[in-house]
Amino acid sequence: MQKFVRYYARPRFLRHSGPKGRGPSLNKSSTNSSTSSSSNADAYPPYKFGPYPSLNLPDEKSRNGVNNLIDKITDFNELKIVPQLRDALINEIKYNTVLRSQNYVSPTKKIKSTNELNGLIIRPTPVQTAAIKIINGNKSEFFNVYTIAAETGSGKTWAYLAPLLQSLLTAEPSNSGSNAGIKSVILLPTHELVDQVFNTVSNVAPSLNLNIIKWDTDSNYKNFIELFKKGIDIMVTTPGKLSSLSKYPSISSPRMIFSKISFTVVDEADTLMDPSFIDETYHILKNMNNLSNLIFTSATVPSKFNKTISHIYPKITSISTPNLHKLPKSIEFRLINASVAPYKGSKIKALAQALYAIHCDGTEQGFIKRVVVFVNKKEDVNGVVEKLKTFGHNVKGITSDDDVQIRKDIVNEFSSAPEPSTNDNNRLKVLVTTDLLSRGLNFNGIRNIILLDVPSNSSDLVHRAGRTGRMNQSGRVFMIINDSDKGHVKGLPKVLRNNRRLG
Ligand SMILES: Nc1ncnc2c1ncn2[C@@H]1O[C@H](COP(=O)(O)OP(=O)(O)OP(=O)(O)O)[C@@H](O)[C@H]1O
C-alpha cells in the first residue's frame, strides 16, 4: 500500500507565470504562455545559464537555409527516399513514435491494430526534412562531413538513419569479390542508447534486407565474425566496444575492421567528442580511410565541440533547425523554492511534496505516472532513493556503477509506453538518476521531470528537460532551488516562458 507523508494539503510552488499571488496548482496544465512573445524571442541574445561553457549556434546562413527547406515539405513522399525505405520508415515511426502514448486515451483503448494507427499521419519533422534534402541531395563524391543539430525529441535519429539507409540501398554493388566487412557504423555514448537505436534499425532491417549488428557488452564475438564474413551493413556500438574488436587475435589490424566503412554517424556527438571520449572516438574515425559520409548529431552544440570538429574537419555542412537550444514549447517549467516553509531548506522535503502533488493532480488518468528525477552527482543517487522510500514512494536509482542489465531493465520501465494502472495506490513510479540517462533516451510518455540539483550549464538543462515534451507532447519540468541557487536561475523562468534560446 503506497501511502505518502503529507507536509500540507496543497503544494505551494513558486509561480513562473499567471497573475501574481496565486500559486497555480499542479493540476492546471495551462499551456506555456510563450506563444505570443516567442515570435520576437530570437531578437534577444541566447541566455547564458550558469558559469560553464556556453552553447554555440551554427552560423545564421545555414540555419536560414534550412528554414526555407522546411517550410515547403509536409510529406515523406516529397523527399528523395527510395520507396521501400520510405514505407519502412513511416511504418516504424507509426508503431514506435512517442505520439502513440498520446493515443492511449484510456487503459482499455490501447491501439490494437494497424488500422487504428492509420489515424496517425506521419510527416517529416523539420530536422528530418533538412537532413534528407541536404544529405541525399549531395552528389559530391568527396568526403562529406555534416553536423545535425536540433531540439530534443525532434526526430534526429531518423534524420540520420534515412540518409544512411538510402546510401546503403542505392550503393553500387562492391566489385571487390567479397562482401566481408562493415559498411557503416553508428557510435553512441551509452549501452542504453545503443539498444534504443539498434531496436529502431532492427525494426526496418528485415524489410530492407540489410544485415545489422549491435556490438556491445552482451554481444557474441563468434556471431560477429560470422556476420562480418557475410558483410555487415550497419554496426551500432560505442567507441570503446568498437576499439575493443582489435584485441581479438583474428583481427590482424584496425584497418581490417575499418577499411570498408563508408558512412559513420557519431550520435550525441558533443559527448563523444568531449575530453572524456574524444581520444577513443577520434582514434576510430581516423582509421576509417574510406569514409564518404560522416555525420555528427546532437541536441546541443557547445562552443568547445564546435571548435574541436572545425579544427579536425575544415569543411563541414551544418544542418540545424530554428528551435535549436530552445526547450520545446510544450514544456511547462516551474521553480520550487525549498527555502520557504514548510521545507525550510530541505530539497528532499520539497521533492517528496512535489511527487505527492503530481500523484494527486488528476493527470494521466488510468495510467501509472512515472517521474524522472535528475541529480548532478552519482554519489547522491542512493541517498535520495533511500530518503524517498521513507516517504513511501516506489523509487529506483541508476548510476554508471550499476550492472548494465539492471540499468536496462529499469530504463525499460520508463522508456516503454505508459502502463495502465490497475490499483489506485500504485500510481507513481520514480527514477532517480544523473546525466548518464539525460541524453538521447526516448522516455515514452513521461510527463514530469524534476531537477533536484540545478544543472551546471545550459547543455545539461536542455538534455534533462528534453526527456519530456518529446515530439511536442505536453510535459512539466520542476527545478528545486534554495535561496543560494536564486542568483544562478534568476530570469530562467521568463526566458523559457518566452521560448528564448539558451546560450
Ligand atoms: N516524423 C515523425 N513523426 C512522429 N514521430 C516521430 C517522427 N520522427 C521520430 N518520431 C518519434 O519521436 C520520438 C523522438 O525521436 P528521437 O529519439 O529521434 O528524437 P531526438 O531528436 O533524437 O531526441 P534527443 O535529442 O533527446 O536524442 C521517437 O519516439 C520517434 O519514434
The ligand as an SDF file (V2000), in Angstrom:
LIG
                    3D

 31 33  0  0  0  0  0  0  0  0999 V2000
    8.3250   12.1960  -38.2910 N   0  0  0  0  0  0  0  0  0  0  0  0
    7.9260   11.7700  -37.0740 C   0  0  0  0  0  0  0  0  0  0  0  0
    6.6250   11.8340  -36.7210 N   0  0  0  0  0  0  0  0  0  0  0  0
    6.2270   11.3910  -35.4980 C   0  0  0  0  0  0  0  0  0  0  0  0
    7.0620   10.8760  -34.5530 N   0  0  0  0  0  0  0  0  0  0  0  0
    8.3700   10.8030  -34.8790 C   0  0  0  0  0  0  0  0  0  0  0  0
    8.8650   11.2370  -36.1410 C   0  0  0  0  0  0  0  0  0  0  0  0
   10.2240   11.0180  -36.1720 N   0  0  0  0  0  0  0  0  0  0  0  0
   10.5460   10.4690  -34.9770 C   0  0  0  0  0  0  0  0  0  0  0  0
    9.4400   10.3440  -34.2080 N   0  0  0  0  0  0  0  0  0  0  0  0
    9.3860    9.8370  -32.8290 C   0  0  0  0  0  0  0  0  0  0  0  0
    9.8060   10.8870  -31.9670 O   0  0  0  0  0  0  0  0  0  0  0  0
   10.4680   10.3330  -30.8260 C   0  0  0  0  0  0  0  0  0  0  0  0
   11.7940   11.0650  -30.6160 C   0  0  0  0  0  0  0  0  0  0  0  0
   12.6540   10.7840  -31.7060 O   0  0  0  0  0  0  0  0  0  0  0  0
   14.2350   10.7920  -31.4630 P   0  0  0  0  0  0  0  0  0  0  0  0
   14.5570    9.9220  -30.3030 O   0  0  0  0  0  0  0  0  0  0  0  0
   14.8940   10.5410  -32.7510 O   0  0  0  0  0  0  0  0  0  0  0  0
   14.4540   12.3130  -31.0050 O   0  0  0  0  0  0  0  0  0  0  0  0
   15.8600   13.0790  -30.8660 P   0  0  0  0  0  0  0  0  0  0  0  0
   15.7470   14.3460  -31.6070 O   0  0  0  0  0  0  0  0  0  0  0  0
   16.9630   12.1450  -31.2040 O   0  0  0  0  0  0  0  0  0  0  0  0
   15.8460   13.3620  -29.2990 O   0  0  0  0  0  0  0  0  0  0  0  0
   17.1460   13.5970  -28.3510 P   0  0  0  0  0  0  0  0  0  0  0  0
   17.7130   14.9250  -28.7350 O   0  0  0  0  0  0  0  0  0  0  0  0
   16.5700   13.5710  -26.9910 O   0  0  0  0  0  0  0  0  0  0  0  0
   18.0620   12.4720  -28.6450 O   0  0  0  0  0  0  0  0  0  0  0  0
   10.6010    8.8410  -31.0950 C   0  0  0  0  0  0  0  0  0  0  0  0
    9.5490    8.1800  -30.4030 O   0  0  0  0  0  0  0  0  0  0  0  0
   10.3450    8.7040  -32.5790 C   0  0  0  0  0  0  0  0  0  0  0  0
    9.7360    7.4610  -32.8730 O   0  0  0  0  0  0  0  0  0  0  0  0
  1  2  1  0
  2  3  1  0
  2  7  2  0
  3  4  2  0
  4  5  1  0
  5  6  2  0
  6  7  1  0
  6 10  1  0
  7  8  1  0
  8  9  2  0
  9 10  1  0
 10 11  1  0
 11 12  1  0
 11 30  1  0
 12 13  1  0
 13 14  1  0
 13 28  1  0
 14 15  1  0
 15 16  1  0
 16 17  2  0
 16 18  1  0
 16 19  1  0
 19 20  1  0
 20 21  2  0
 20 22  1  0
 20 23  1  0
 23 24  1  0
 24 25  2  0
 24 26  1  0
 24 27  1  0
 28 29  1  0
 28 30  1  0
 30 31  1  0
M  END
$$$$
